[in-house]
Amino acid sequence: MQSRLLAVADAIFGDHDPVADGARRWLVWYLCVAALLAAIVAARRLDAVTNPQFWGEDGFLFFRDVLTLGFPRAAEGLYMGFPQLGQWLVAFAGGLAPFSAAPRVYTTAAIAITALGLASFALPGFRHLVRSDALRVLWCVAAASLPLEVGAPPVQFGGVLSNPANLGWWVGIWLALLSLVRLPSRSGQVALLSLGGALAVFTTPLAPVGAPLWLLRAWRGARRRNRPELAFALTLLAALALCTLITGNLGANAAGSIHLSVLDSPRFYLERYGALVADRVAALALPPGTLAAVRAAGNRAVAATAIAVLAALVAFSLRVRRTTPPGLLAALYLFFASVLLTSLGRLAWAVLPPSSLPARYTIVPGAALVLAIAIALDGLPRGVFRTGAILGVAALLVWSWSPRFVTRPFGDQHWPRYAALLEQKLRAGSTAPLTIPVNPPWTPISSTIVRSSQRLRCR
Amino acid sequence: MPVSRPVAVLDGDQSFRQTFVSTCDGLDGIVLHLAAPTPSSRGTLDFRLVDERRQQTVASVSVPRSQLLQEAAQPFYFPPVAGSAGVRYSIVLQASQLDPAAPVSVLGAARDPYPDGQAVFPGAAPDLDASFEYSCAPPQTDSRR
């Protein structure tokens, strides 16, 4: 039994052999893929580059609090019951720039972190899951192109890309990947990954999804007497334990005043979870018009679509090589678990129709499901059928996702003018109020900020 | 104060003045309702706060035309003015090389809605007032400075 479990763990996490190829070549490869992904993310909402602006919490929380309290004090508190550490670090960097350039630092950092995180899958550390280098890059491109549905409230979906406020969901994908990576042979590199993973735990509320995988890895590390791997897994588990200790419940259901509990009606919530899973699968496979028609036809139509997609995945899986199923199951686990954790963490959305789920909550499950598809395709025997299957799936996703590729640009709130006003106000030490409009419209920076914790910078 | 009409239209090097009496100490901000619908990057709008009794400028702010807010009231911030309570001031807006094709309107109302002061602009009726708000630093903030 234990040897079987060890074999499963080996298939999920890979072996420990060092990468034979040159590290420098892979670094160049990684940076090229990251640049491609950054271009994709930027192209989806070009105004993040041409006219960078704050989005929601970027302004009224991160920018304002770093400005007034300073980074250490601002970052020590919880927002929505969660530390948001990565977001605060971006805000710290933004605080070093002149006011007028702060949004550019925010959007650039968000795009870069998203691209670098997703591009990590192109590295050979994931060859045990997807052997084909090209297919791994295709997954990276797909993850950066994940369809963003309008959800509720509609104005919010554009903010999912290129903003620190929603960076946690993209970091969540990287943390999920990190849970599956074949660790490098050098202890220093493992230590760096451990540190990055620990930071990610304090940045994305979906970190607990990886916990079972970290436990399995820790067990394998102990069995194999692989100290770096054991330390890596224990670091992530310890970070999660610490984050849970600090937050209590990782910010679950922190926003609403309505008290909801799964225990009130377990069966109802189970059904809602099933509906949400089906809707997520259907939403990834179908273009908006068809998806709307299927949703209008009722839950059974959505479920039938989801079953058809999952059945196709199972059908592919029957032909895959022996080492593929554990990785495939791990990716599917990430999909189901991330939807479950999202449902539990935001019960209000579980009560509402699945189509109203805000786009930010669909990022990690979407990436996990596409990862499962990529693993299944890669596991097929090389030949015409495999090539045809890859091209067919790619064509299906392009057909389905292209209408949702470009997102709506933000309304121009003329940040540079308000940045000049804010600078003028702080220089004068004036207590007069200043309200800075920020997208979405109900999240202005309203304050009577008098003094900055930082030295004012001349433009 | 209500905003119902332009009380002055500034272009070129014209200036506008609105008098008022501050009711509080530590005057540190004035908000004027301006309309600048046509974008322009030419010229500046210079704001001055003048103590009428001493004929002394106590605060001044220069705003490039390109940085005027388009769809919001325009605030002018300056260091708190000690002893401002009961003092008559003039808000002076001085246009500097503004494009005549992209003028800046000062908005306000007729029928003297603000009896403690008046708008002064060539050709303006005597009962016009610009719409403005002012703010003063609270005493506790003052004491910390």
Interface residues (C-beta under 8 A of the other chain):
Chain A: H414 P416 R417 Y418 A420 L421 Q424 K425 R427 A428 G429 S430 T431 A432 P433 L434 T435 P437 V450
Chain B: G26 D28 G29 V31 V61 V63 Q67 L68 L69 Q70 A72 P75 F76 Y77 F78 P79 P80 S135 C136 A137 P138 T141 R145
